[in-house]
Amino acid sequence: MSKNTQVEAKRVFIGAGCNRVVNNVSWGASGLVSFGAQNAVAIFCPKTAQILTTLPGHKASVNCTHWLPSAKFAFKAKHLDRHYLLSGDTDGVIILWELSTKSNNWRHVLQLPQSHKKGVTCITAFMCSETNAMFASGSSDGVVNVWDVSFPSKPSEECKVSCLDSISADSKAIVTLSLAELPQNPGRFALAMGGLDNKIKLYCGERTGKFTSVCELKGHTDWIRSLDFSLPTEEATNSIMLVSSSQDKVIRIWKLVLVGDVGSWQREITLASYIEGPVFVSGRFTYQVSVESVLIGHEDWVYSVEWQPPVDHHQPLSILSASMDKTMMIWRPEKKTGVWVNVVCVGELSHCALGFYGGHWSPDGVSILAHGYGGSFHLWRNVGSSKESENWQMQKVPSGHFAAVTDITWARTGEYLLSVSHDQTTRVFSSWKSDEEDEHWHELARPQVHGHDINCVAMVQGKGNHRFVSGAEEKVVRVFEAPLSFLKTLKHTCAGGEGSFPENLQADVQVLGANMSALGLSQKPIYLHSSSEPLERNGGGEGLETFETVPEAAPVELKEPPIEDQLAFHTLWPESHKLYGHGNELFSLCCDHNGSLVASSCKAQSAAMAEIWLWEVGTWKAVGRLQSHSLTVTHLEFSYDDTLLLSVSRDRHFSVFSIQRTDDGEVSHKLMAKVEAHKRIIWACSWNPYGHQFATSSRDKTVKIWSIEKDAHVKQVLALPQFGSSVTAVAWTGLDQKEKSGCIAVGMESGLIELWNIKIKETEEEGTTATAALALRLEPFMCHVSAVNRLAWRPTESNQSLLRLTSCGDDNCVRVFDFKF
């Protein structure tokens, strides 16, 4: 919590998707899962399916994360006060973080002194003891660095990290690494590397450093994607196993066996022994590597393989593999024959994943987690009662956008959030009823899955069904209306009840859901009383679509938060109208508070293109084209009494239009004022809920407060002190109507958010004056790590002491905060 004299802040929700790279996810001995979300490292708790926090520090996209200790070493780390996490990014920087388990506080410990020259692709570690570990990091220029890290045993001490060796292993990228201690040979380590050829490189070295190449393992016929050493098993303490997977769709298990002392064994080296596999010496011992088994079952690239973590010091013979064929498999040897077989296969029913980038075991081996092509997580838990009867059931996971979130808005009475993103989706987030104290938020629906990046969204206000308009990288504004399946699902959320659309009116809604079109551009309604048989496509279902069909949607009332498969296909809203008129890609949208007009703008290099269009809600006719600006209009907002429309633009001006309705319903508009307000592009604007004052924010790092006086001229009444970076978002909410006091939320390009208290005074002599004071600076761990794109206060009754704010940003995150005034 961030505290201040007046205001308390609480983190309510973070929604984010996973970066779409291999090695991005790690499940720690702490029980928490880490992943990269753009430049942030996100931490989620699998038990509650909530993202707990994001860690700010990287200046580039996070490629890989790795817990110290990871799930593999959980058996050695039962009661640690502190857990550590490594994260590497595309600039080659690696950061070490510390989690204190008592206070749940995170700390940025250090950045590794010598970063890679190219992006970090993978990190692997071996816990030598509770306070000491060895880890290796690989890079896309083929360099592998080996590190030693010692953790403090007392709170007063600091972590010590030193680089033991830097190996130029290849001219091309190294994409996977695994470290293990050689059997019966404490202090000597094997390091396996895989990259963009079909050989596995094996290096050996001591605890103190220098690694040398000892052999290459040949067998795969395509790039090596994943490697994992086992720990020694109960029966065989003189051997360890290495599992490898490749783009050749095959998994290989290699056995590394101690065959004897150097002296006794050397004389017997014969041709036959080499056929069994390469032999190498490390210290006093000789080792041989041979193929134990070849596992064939996946139909596409196998991106990851991982040994099940030991529960009680002994390595279980069980391997999890994840593949681009949309499945994860668990492999174990048969009891009688010892032949490795696939005993569990999950994920084969999902159309949505487009394949898995990686799979991970939970520390107790009861759950498995995959992350997929769509930035999504997929979690299964074995709920079977005994070892023999396994029953893997899908569980709730956090979800969110996997690209920049461009715009966000609240439903009319604040019962849910609607966000749009460059990942080409529109998503609904809401809190679900649960027995626990804290409210838990989940993704409720994905109303629009599109073929273009989406830039802006606005909720249609007023009465009737839930509707929204969205604008993407195309010239059309699209209108969507909530289907019956969504209205029924909404009853199970915390907002519950009837919200802004009473149940007796829902009877008129005849649309149950929507189907995706083949190109993903428009969504067609599924009617309530249509036949339940899915339609035969293309006459006989033959022809083009047999190759990869879009599944027929089956919209239903959801009584608990949906999983990815349902979200991707069965929660779409039907598109009711398309609004044509703009000549370029849409950029900004807003709706008036009465729900009668929608205003839209598009990207523009000329005055003709920079026109703002007004559309009448219901008939969806164009009823006005407002000329004033010469470049893109970046943000639009109607005043709370709907008589004025404010627009701000890349041309550094704002314009205020008066909007009048004649008795016969015609809309007339007039440009009242146009002012050059800032020295750089104006990013955002927001009206005072209690009057005709508004705020503008700009790349010139300032926020200015303006007032429209009695004689209709606009004057600047205040400028907030200059901020640390470009101000990309601003939102004004009312606190007390009598005192005309309010609060302005300010979002910056750096990701930081501040709250400012503001008071407006109106006198006859001086006109309008204003005073402002900083109420709260949110601490960086609560904020975004990249530019804030939009801030929105939840619609509330007047004079409430608890206010809720949502924000979205370039870090793929949607966030919700509560503030107590």
N, C-alpha and C positions, 0 to 999 in steps of 0.2 A: 504493500500500500504506500502511495505517496501522501505525505501529510503536509498540511499547512495550517496557518492560524484559523482560517475560516473553512477551508474545503477539504474533504476527505475523498480520495479516489479509490475505486475498487475495480479490478479487472473482472469482467463478467464472462467474456467469450472471445476466443480467437479461432477463426476459420482459415485454413490454408491447405493447399495441395502440396504434394511432394515434388521436388525437382525431378525431371525425367531423365535421370542418369543412374547407371549401375553404381553399387557401393555407397549409395547415398544414405542408407538406413542402417541403424545399429540398435540392437536390443541389449540393454545393459544389465549387469548383475543387480542394479538398483531397482529393476523391474520397469524402468521407463524406456521409452523408445525415442531416439533422436533422428532427425532428418533435416535436410536442407530445404528451405523455402525461399527461393531467390537468394538474397544476400544474408538471410537470417538463418540461425540454427534453431529449429523448433523442437520442443520437448513435449511428448504426449504420454498420457497415462492410459494404458490399455484397459484398465479396470473400469474407468469412467468414460472412456472414449472422448476425453477432453484434452485440448492442447493447453498445457499449463503455462508456458512462457515462450518467448523467443529471445535469443541471445544476440545483441548487436555488437559488431566488431569487424566483420568482413566487408571489404569494399567491392567484392566481386561475388559471382554466383557460387554457392556452396556445392562442391562436388561429392564430398564424402565425409562421413562422421564415424567415429569409433570410440566406444566406451572403454575406460580402464577402471575396473575390470569389466569385460563384456560378459554376455551370458555364459560363454564357454568356461569362464573362471569363477562363476557364481559360487561354486562349492567351496572355493578358498576365501570367499568374501562375505561371510554371513552377517557380521555386525560392524560394518564400517561406518565411521562418522562422516567420512567424506568420499565421494565418488568423483572421478575425473572423466573428462570428455575431450577428444581431439576432433578438430574439424579443419578440412582443407578446401581451398577455393580455386577458381580458374586462374587466378593470378599467381598461384604457387605458394600462397601464405598458409601456414598452419597455426591454429590458435589452441591453447590448452585452457580448459574451463574447469572450475571446481564447483561441485554441488555439496552443500552442507546438509546432511540428511535430517539433522535436528530442526533447523530453522527453515529448510527448503529454500535457502538463499543461494543464488548463483553468483560466481565471481569470475571475472576475466583474469586468469593467472598470468599468462605470458604469451607472447607471439614467438614462435621458434626463431632463433637468431638467424638461421641461414635458410632462406626460403628457396623453393625450386624456381628455376627460371621460367618453366612453363606450368600449366595447370596440374594440380595434384589429382591423381586418378584413384588411388587406393591407399588405405592405411591398415596395417595389421599389427597385433601386439601379442606379447607373451608375458604373463605376470610371473615374475621370478619369486616374489613374495608379496605380502600385503602392502609393503612400502616401496617396492622396486619393480620396474618393468622395463622391457626392451620393446621398441617398436620400430617398424620400417614404413617409409612412405615412398610411393612410386609416382612418377610424373610422366606426362605425355612426351617428354623428350628422351625417355629411356633411362633416366637417372633414378637410382634408388638410394635413399639415405637411411642409415640405421642409427637409431638414437637410444640413449639410456636415460631413463627418468626415475628420480627417487622422490617419493612423497614425504611430506613432513610427518613425524610421529607425534610432535607436539604442535599445538596451534600457533606458537610464536614463530616456528620455522617456515621457510619457503620451499617451494618445489625446485629441484635442480635438474636441468636438462642438458645433456651434452651429446654432440654428434660423434658417433663411433667410427662411421665409415661412410663414404659416398662412392657408389658403384655406378659406372657407366655401363649398364647391362646391355643396351641395345641402341641402335640408331632410331628405332621407332618406339612408340609408346609402350610402357609396361602398364597393363590394366588390372593385374591381380597379383597379390602377394600372400604368402602364409609363412609364419615363423613357428619353429618347434624346437624343443630341447632334444638332442640325440639320445636314444635309449642307453641307459647305464653309463652316461657320459656327462655328468653334471658340469654346467659351465660351457658346454659346446653346443652350438645351435646350427640348425639347418634352415635355410631361407629358400623357398620355392618361388619362382617368378614366371608369369605367363604374359604373353603379349601378342603382337600382331603377326606371329608366325605360328607354326604348329608344334613347336618344341617347348617343353617345360625346362627351365634352367634351374639347376640346383646349386646353391652356394653353401659353403660351411664356414663357420667362424667361431671365435671365442667370445666370451662375455665382455671382453675388453675391447673388441673391435675387429679389425681387418677380416673381411670375408673373401674367400677365393672360390672360383668356379670349380666344382668337382665333377659334374656330369650333366648330360642333357637327356631328358626322357622323351623318346619319340613314339608316336602311336596315333595321336590325333591327326586329322587331315585338314583342319581349318584352325582359325585363331583360337587361342586359349582364353576363356572368359572368366573362369573362377577356379581357385585352388583353396583347399583347406586341409591342414594336418589334423589328425586325431591326437588325443592324448593316449598314453599306453593303456591297453585294456588289462582287465584282471588276470586273464590267462597268460597273455603274452607280454611280459614286461621288457623283453629284449627287442621289441619291434614297435613301430608306429605306422600308421597308414596315411596316405595322401590321396584325397579325392580330387579329380579334375574334371571340368566340363568345358565344352567347346562349341563353336558354331557348326561343328560337324554333327550336332544333335546327340552326341554320344557322351556318356559319363564313364570315366575310367578310375578304378581304385588301384593304387600302387602300394606295395608293401616295402617298407624300408627296414631291413633286418640286420641286427648285429651278428656277423658270421664268425668273429673270433678276434684274438689278439693279432696285432700286425705281424709279429714274428712267426707264430705257429701257422698262420693261414697263407702267408705269401707264397710258399713253395707250391701250394696246390692249385695255383691259378691255371686253369686249363681253358681250352676253347669252349667246352661245355658250360663252364660257369659263366662265361660272358654271354652265351645265348640266353641264359636265364635272366640276365639283366646286368646293367653296369655296376661296377664295384668301385668304391672309393675309400680312402683312409682319412680318419679324423682323430688326431691325438694318438692314443694307443690302440684304437680299434679299427677294424675293417667292417664296412657296411656294404650290403648289396640291395639294389632296388629292383623289384620284379613286379610284373602285372598280376594283381590279385583277381580282378574281375572287370568285365566290360558290361556296362548297363545300357541297354537300348530300349527306349520306350517313348521318348519325346519325339514330336514331329517337327520341331523347329529348334532354333538356337537355344542352348541351355545357358542362361545367363548367370545362374548361381547354384553352388552346392555347399552344404554346410552340415557338419557332424552334429548330432544331437548333443547338447551339453551334458556333462557328467553330473549326476545328482549327488553321488557319494564317492568321489575320487575315481570312479571307474567309468571308462568310456563305453557308453552303449553303442552297439553295432547298429546304427540307424542314421540314414542320410536324408536330408531334405533337398530337393532340387526344384528350381523354378525356371520356367521356359517361356519363350515368346509364343508357344502354342496355347497360351492362356491356362496352363495347368501347373499345379505344384504336385510333386510326388514324394512319398516317403518310401525309401528302399531299405530292406533288412534281409539278412541271410536266413534261409529256411532252417528250421531246427535240425531236421534229419540230414539233409544233403549239404547244407552250408552254401547252397547256391543263392546269390543275391537276387531278390525279386521285388517288384513294386507292390507294396501292400496297401497303400492309400493313395488315392488320386482326387484332388479337389480342384474346383474352378472350371471344370470342363463345360459347365452349362452356361457360363457367362459369355454374352456377346460383347460386353462393353470394354473389356480390359485391353483389347488389342495386344495382349501379351503382358508377361510379367518381367520386370527388370531385376527382381531379387526376392529371395525368400529367407526368412529368419525364424529360428526357434525361440520360444520364451525360455527363461532360465530353468524352469521346472519341466520343460519338454511337453507341456500339456497344450500349448497353443502354437500356432504357426501364422506368420504374417507375411503377406506379399505386397509389393508396391508395383503399380502398373503404369502402362503407357499414358493413361489419362490423369496422372498425378494422384491416383486414388490408392487407398489402402484396402486390403482384403484380409480379414482375420478369421481363422477357424479355431475352434476349441474342441478338444476331445471330451465329450460329456459321457462317454461309455463308462459302465460301472466297473469293468475289469479289464485286464490286459488283453484278453481274447476278444472282447466285444468293443471294438473302437467305433465311435460315432462322432464324426467331426462336423460341428455345426457352425454356421456363419455367425459372427458377432458384430456388434456395433463398433464403428471406427470413426475418428474425426475425418472431416472432408473439407474441401474448399477449392478455390480456383488455383490453377497451376500456371497462370500468367498474371500480368498486372491487372489489378481490379480498378476499373476506370470510373465507376459511378455507383452510388448506393442511395437507397431511399427507404423510408419507413412506410408500412401500410397505413391506411387512413387513421386508424385509432392505435397504431403502434403495435399491432399484434404480431407482426413479423417484419423481417428485413428483406429487401430485394436488392441483389448486387449484380452488376454486369462486368464482363472482363474481356481482355484480349484472348482468353482461351476459348472464345466463341460461345460461352454459355451465360445464361441468366439463372441465378440460384436464389432460393428462398431459405432463410435461416430463421429458426424460432426455438423458444425454450419449451421442453416437453415436461409434462407433469411427471413427477417421480416422488418416491417416498423420502428421498434424502433432503437434507437441509438446503444444500446449494441447488440453484437451478442449473440444469444441464441443457446446453443448446446443441441442436443438430441441424443438418440440412434436411429440409422438409420436402422440397420439390425442386425440379430443374425445369422451369416453365419453357425455356427456349434453348435449344441446342442448334447452333447456326453454322453457316458456312463462311461467315465473315467475322472479323474481330468486332466486338460491340463496344461503342464509345460512351453511350449515354442512355439514361432511363428516367422515366417519370411515372409516378403513380397517378392514375386519374382520380381526382377527388370527387366529393359529392356522394349522392345516394346510389343504391343499386349494387350490382355485382362488382367484385374486385377486377379492375382493369389496369393495364399499364401500357405505356408506349416505349419502344426502344429504337435506338438508332445505331447502325453499325457502319462499317467501311463500305457503304453503298448509298445510293441516293434516295432510298425509300424509308419512310417511317413506318414501323409495323405496330399494329394494335393487337393486344392479346386480352382474352377474357378468361376468368377462372372457370374450370370445369367442375362438375358436381363432385367428382372424386376428391378434389382439393378442398372444397367447402366442408365435406364430411370429415376429412382428415384434420382440418383446422380445429375441430371440436376437442381433439385429444391433446392439444398443446396447452401451455400454461395460460395463454390468453383465453383459451377455451370459449365456451359460451357463444354468443351470437356475434360479438365484435361489431363491425360496422355494416353487417349485411344480415338482417333478421331472417330467421329460418322460414317464416311463412312466405317470404318472397322467393326463397330458393326453389320453390316448386316450379317456377317458370324456367329454370335452367335445364335445358334439354340435352346439353352436351356433357358426356361422361368424361371425355379425355381427348387426346389428340395423337395422331400418328405422324412419324417423321417421314418426310419425302425422301426420295432416293438421293437427291443432291444436298439434302440438309438445308434447304433454303426456306421452304414454307411448311407449316404444320397443319394438317387437315383434321377437322373435328371427327370424333367418334360419337354417334348419337346414342341416346339412352335406349331407344326402343329398336335399334337396328338388330339384325339377327346376330346370334352369338357366334355363328360360324365365321371364322376368318375368311376374308374375300379371297377367291382364287385370283392370282395376279396374272397379267398378260394372257388372258384367256385360259390357258391350261397350266399356268405356273411354270411353263417351259421358258427357255430363252435367256435373256440377259441376266436376270436377277438370281439365277440358281447359284452363281458363284459365291456371292457374299450378300445374302438378303438382309434387309433391314427387318428385324423381327416385328411381328404384329403387336402393337401395344395392348396391354391388359390393365387399364386403370382401375384401381380399387381404393376403397377407404382404408387408410393405414392407421392401425391402432398403436403402433410403436415406430420409432424413427426408421426410415427406409435404409436399405443397404445400397451399395453402388449399382448393382444390376437393376434394381427398381428405379433408382433416380435417373439412370441414363436413358431409359426408354418409356417408363410407365407413368411419369408425372408431368408430361408436357401439357402446356395450355394451347388450345386452338387459337390460330391467328384469325382475327375477325376482319381486319381491314389493312390495306396498304395505302399510304398517303404519298402521292407522287407530286413533285414540284421542284425540289432542290436539284441543283446542277452538279453538286459535289457530295463527298462523303459527309454524313451527319456528324455533328460535333456536340450539340447541346440541346436539351429538351427541358421544358417545365410545364406544369399545369397550374391553372389558377385555383384558389382555395374553394371556390364555389363549384368547381367541376364542370365549367362550361367552355373553357378555352384551353388549347394546348399551343405553346409557342415552340418553334424549332429553328435551329441555325445549322449551317454546314461550313466546311472548310472553305476559305475564300482568299483570293489574291486581289480581288477587285470589288468595287462598290456594288456591282450588279449581283455578284455571288454572295455578298455579305448580307443580303436581305434576310430579315427575320419573318418567317411565315406564321400566321395564326390559323389554327384549325378549330372548327366548331365540334365539340364533343357530341357524339350521337350521329349527326349527319356526316361528320368527318369531311365537310367541305372546307376548302381554303377560304377564309373570310378576311384576310388582310395580308399585305406584304409591306413590312416596315423598313424604310431605307434610312440609313444614318451612317453606318460604319463602312470602312474601306478594306478591312481585313477580317479574318475569322472572328466571329462572336464566340467567346470562350465560355460564357455562363449567362443564364437568363433567370430572372426571378420576378414573380408578381408580388406587389405589396399585399399586406394581409387583408386590406379592404377591396382588393382586386381592381382598384381604379388606376393603378400605375404599373407599368412593366419596365424593369431595369435590365439593361444589357451592358456587359463589359467585353472588351475586345483586345485582340492582339495589336490594334492600332493605338493603344494606350488611352483611349477615350472610354467614358461611359455615356450611355444615353438613357434618358427617362422619357417614356411615352405615356400619354394619358389614354386610357382605354374606356370608351363610353359605349353604353348599349342604349339604342333608341327604344321607344315603346314597342315597335313592331319587331324587336329582336335583332335589328341590324347592328353590326359592330362598327364603331368609328374610332379612329386612332389618330393621334397628333403627336409629333415630336415636341416635347416641352423643353428639354435641355440636352446639350451635348457638351461635355467638359473633358479637356485633356487632363487626366487626374494623376497619372504616374509617369515616371521616366522610362519604364520598361513595360512589357506586356502585363495586362491586368488578368490575373488568373481566376478570381472568384469574387462574388458579391453576396450580401445577405441583408435582408430588411429587418428593422426593429419590429417585433410583433406589436408594439404599442404605439407606433406612430410612423411618420414619414421620414425617418432617418434610416440610413443604410451604411454598411461598411464595404470597402473594396480592398482587395489585397493583390500584391504585385511581385514580379521578379525583382523589383528594386528594393525588396526586403522591408517594405512598409505596409501598414494597414491604416487606412484613413477613414474617418467617420464624416458623413455628409448629411445635410438636412435640407429638405425642401421647405422653403419659407412660405409665408402667407401669399406673397406676390409671385409665387411660382418660380422664383429663381433659386438656384442651388448654391449653398455655401458650405465650405469645409469647416467643421466645428472642432475637429481633433485629429491629431496624428499620433498613433501609438509609437513609443520609442522603437528605433530600428531593430529588426530581428537579426538572428545570426545567419539565416539563409533565406532564399527566395520563399515567399509566402504563397503556397499553392492552394490553400483551402481556408475558408472562413465560414462560421455559422453563428448566428445571433439567436439567443433564446431569452424569453422574458422571465424575470424573477418576481417582481412585485409591480403590479399595474399602477397602484396609487403613487408609488415613488418613482415610477418610470425607470426602474432599475432592471438591468439585464446582465447577461453573461455572453461574452464572445469567445468562441473556441477558435484557435488559430493553428493551422497545420502547415508544416514547412517541408521544403524539399529534402531536408536532412532526415525527415521522418518524425521529428519532435512535435509535441502538441503542448500548447499553453492555453490557460483560461484567463480571461481578463474580465473583471467586474466593471460595468459601465453604468453611469447615471446620466440621464438627460434632464436638463432644466429649460423650461420655455418661459421667457418674460417678454412683456410688451416692448421694453426699451431695447434690450440686447438681442431679441430673437432667441434662437436656440443655442444653448451651450452644453458642453458635455465634459464629464470627468471620468478617468479610467484608472484602475489599479490592477496590478498583477495579482490574480487569486491563486494560481497554481501552475507550477511547471511539472509536467509528468516526468518521472525518472525514465532514462533511456530504455531500461529493461521492459517498461510498459508500452513504449511507443513503437512506431514503425521503424524499419531500418533503411527504407528508401522513401521517396517522395510520397506525401499524403495527397491523395487525389480528390477526396471529398470528405466533408464532415457533415453530419446531420443529427440534430437533436430530435429525440422521440417526441411526437406530439403529446402534450400534457395538458391537464387542467391548469388554470392559473395558480400562482402562488404555492407551488409544491416545493418541498425542501430537498427531495431526491430527484435528481435529473439524470437521464440516460442519454449517452452520446454514442453514435456509431461512426466509424472511420474506415476508409479503405485506401490502399496504397499500391505502389509499384512493387512492394515486397510480397505480392500475391495474397496479402492478409486482409481479412475483414475483422474488425475489432469492435467490441462493445464495452463501454465503461459506465460505472455508476458514480455520480458525484453527490456528496451530501453537503448542502450549503448551510 
